[in-house]
Amino acid sequence: MPTQEEMKAVLRAYVDGFANDDAESVIALFAEDAVVEDPVGTPEKRGLEEIGKFYRDAVASGAKLTLDGPPRGSQGNGAAMAFTIDLPALNLSIKAVDVFTFDDAGKIAVMRAYWGPDDMKST
């Protein structure tokens, strides 16, 4: 099981991937059979093919992430972060909390994004 420090480093690398317009570095953080539900309540993306398309599209959109505080660890194999997603092309900002579960190799196994219509603001 990854340590809190290792999980938090993965979350920082996730944010850095968006900052560097590097979708492939974000995708590389996920396990082969990972699941992404973004936002919660929408269809899940399963496996690296679906997850890869999702993140390539997100990075290509110009989305930038800014942490609203440090990533948080847990007593187990989970971590979370609160952040703001800025989408300049859409004049939109979204406040989100992503919750991650990690596999024993330190890869993201599950990511669930919590945000809804009330968390979206025009910029």
Secondary structure as UniProt FT lines:
FT   HELIX           4..19
FT   TURN            20..21
FT   HELIX           23..27
FT   TURN            28..29
FT   STRAND          30..37
FT   TURN            40..41
FT   STRAND          45..46
FT   HELIX           47..60
FT   TURN            61..62
FT   STRAND          64..67
FT   STRAND          78..87
FT   HELIX           88..90
FT   STRAND          92..102
FT   TURN            104..105
FT   STRAND          108..114
FT   HELIX           117..119
FT   STRAND          120..122
//
